[in-house]
Amino acid sequence: MTSFSQIKIITCGSVDDGKSTLVGRILAETNNIYSDQNDKLKIISKRYGTTKSSVDYALHMDGLQDEREQGITIDVAHKYIDYKNKRLVFCDSPGHNQYTKNVVTAASSCSIGVVLLDAAKGILEQTARHLAILDFAGIKHVIFAVNKIDSIKYNKKKFTKLKKKIQTLFSNYAFVSKFIIPISALNNENIVKKSQKILWYKGKNLLNQIIAIGSKDYISSTPYITVQHVHRPNNKTRHYMGIARGSSIKNKSEIFVFPSRLKSKVKNIFFDNKKQSSTTSNYPVCIETENELDITRGDIISLKKDAVETGNCFNASVVITSQDNLYSGRQYLIRIHNKETYATVTKIKKKVDFGSENSQNLKELLVNDIGEIEFDTNETIAFLPFGTAKELGAFVIIDIGNHNVIAAGKINFALRRSGNVFQSNLKINKKNRSHLIRQTPKCIWFTGISGSGKTTIGNALEQKLHSQRKLTYFLDADNLRLGINKDLGFSQNDRVENIRRVAEISKLMVDAGLIVIVAAISPFENERNFAKSLFDKKEFLEIFVNTPLSVCKIRDSKGLYKKSAKDKFMSKIGLGSNYEAPKKPDLIVSTERESSEQITDRILKNFLT
Amino acid sequence: MKKNNLLKDLESEAISIIRDGFSKSLNPVLMYSIGKDSSVLLHLAIKAFYPSPIPFPLLHIDTKWKFKEMYEFKEKIKKKINIKLITHINLDGLKKKIDPANNSSVHTDIMKTEALKQAIDKYKFDFIFGGARRDEEQSRSKERIVSVREKTHTWDPKNQRPELWSLFNFNKNQDQSFRIFPISNWTEKDVWDYILQENIDIVNLYFAKNRPTIIRNGSIFLVDDDRFLVHKKEKIVNRKVRFRTLGCYPLTAGTESTAVNIREIIEENKKIHFSERAGRLIDLDKINSMEVKKRDGYF
């Protein structure tokens, strides 16, 4: 018996190559535009239509006001068609470079890619970029639809020439199946029926080709459950919930938990409102184990003791999906299957070049870039390479400050060194050291724009602490730039690295038992949060020296503002212009209203007694 | 074993979204409108947490103009499923005594959108599950499964977050909230097929029955109580009608039908050339009326 199942298809390609017109046409030809929708479409077409006919089908897809007004697609439209005992889900995606992130969104949920191409214009930069994105997202079947074939007068020679170019482009990728079909979305040629104008073309029409590829089922025999949620119906019971993949896990089976590699036995299985004897593949289940284990969201349960790998250093491919660039050295949040953890990008290794940009600076990746990176995670994670199991190797990179999705990623492999770097267990620790000198170690971090008075207050504070016989050290970011940070400039990337080093050094000094005072502009919220994350609770104090830019300019203690007014380069380093004020500092001080003495007293009274 | 792989896929996706969202939420709620989509969503939520009960309350925004049978059904469900059901009414709005038949968009803005925003603010809900589907309407076809709403509950369709694989990003600023749509990828047909497969209880208004109706602007409306102002030229006639969607009764048109069970509804729907929401007057105010409402905070 053939079962009713769904096929998800992304339509992509450059601007004006006819993507929305194509999907609109398919909907119309398969009777999936209702009469009331058609009436509405006629009214909209009159106002926004760009075709000669009374109905512009593209406007059925471009459902947002802005899209109609600008005549472009901004975000993905999802359309559902039942055809020949299949559910076809079309994800119509935008062509403008600016909205590439939405193409990645569509591609990640689809199994077939239809790349449209204007027969007269041929392969454009966006065509190549979209093909690379389909490959990136793990799509295995690609159809090139050579649209507007009427504009080259259904000419076989011209089509064959274009076909060769497409085949060359295809040769860069390892798609499982590849097709090239001449069509006209506007004139309904080769979409749902064989075209009488392109008799030289012997292959299938577009929709039949899609049906023929079909929905290739998820193939994985390895049984595993990614733990999505741990439910506690009462104090004694824990229910582990997640989707079961691969062959079934039965009651009483011995199971392994990753990354901890703990063992237990299955006690109960529930799903479909019943107690069950075994799991069913690709279906959400709930299981209970015999002995209570520490299993949390993001763990993986399997029958096999080597079902998945574990690691914390990775090589990965990424596509940047945000205007915020991806910086080497910066800390981010990543989500891989159900696991969320902090991760630091340690290296940007490669950037795919589509011919438009020629930047070879690999300290950052910009929006729409496809590249290769290395990153470390704070916690050990269970995974499989994306090529082996999509679900266990795909991840997203999230900005810690504004929660934007910075990039889509897929793990290529774990780096070997992750197994080789061990943290040595030392016998004498922070507690022993601080006990010896009878003080509580702290990191007092002053942030604020240049000239705000960080160094002045820091000096006053250190003098006071010294007089109270406290062991201190003052790390002034300017001074560090003369030594350990002298290889760093003022690019955004270098500023990120600068703060990372200052933070790591402070951490070592606090570990040594000292009270560390840091004076650093530290303009970015993300890096200050990173610094904070290195310390224990209450060990780190963020003090915002909030002096207005106008006052700092008048003071201009280092002469930087005067210099920046004259020097174009200096103005770029952002003397206050790109400073992100702390959202929740532990203390805000103002050198306008208070003396250093008063501020110092306030700090001592609030935090150091 | 189920034969319909599509329904199994859709059910699996929806349950997974509900569990995923719940796991990251602080104060979640499930929007319950009493309609068929809500009934399906409720059924999925029960399955998601079995053998435990649903760990969050239901929220019903009452406009005071729903069909009588909907209120009866709500009480029935409350008794049947042991769950907390919060009903919120915009009491200030009620004082304005807006007649939905004459002021459909004002009524919807105040009694639905505004009321929903009030309820979310009042109870500080952060993750709000709803039964909207992408096949219902054009702006909904563009929306993410996890839709970010700003402090004022507004939606920015031009700047939606990427949503990659099923790796939903449930991180947000304190004053933002999420609208989560687990049945985004279901069609009207899927909803009916699932109701049939799972034997889900729904309001009787979905089945054809002789009901007192009038015809206005070519649409059939149920005269559900005496607040409905019947014009002189309009005649109340008993017609065998059913409803494809449910909302406020003066704004929700029915269709003449003979379908008295789910199978018959599914068969009849195949032949109908009107979309599901054709009978919803609130969609027809302006060309982009749904998008405008959604930007403002509507579901």
Interface residues (C-beta under 8 A of the other chain):
Chain A: M1 S3 F4 S5 Q6 Y34 S35 D36 Q37 K40 I43 I44 R47 H60 G63 L64 Q65 D66 I74 D75 V76 A77 H78 K79 Y80 D82 R87 V89 K101 N102 V104 T105 S108 S109 Q228 H229 V230 H231 P233 H239 M241 G242 I243 F270 F271 D272 N273 K274 K275 T280 N282 Y283 P284 C286 R297 T321 S322 L333 R335 I336 H337 N338 K390 E391 A394 F395 V396 I398 N402 H403 N404 V405 A408
Chain B: M1 K3 N4 N5 L6 K8 D9 S12 I15 S16 R19 D20 F22 S23 I46 K47 A48 F49 Y50 P51 S52 P55 R134 D135 E137 Q138 S139 S141 K142 R144 P157 K158 Q160 R161 P162 E163 L164 W165 L167 N169 N171 K172 N173 S184 N185 T187 K189 H273 F274 S275 A278 I287 N288 E291 V292
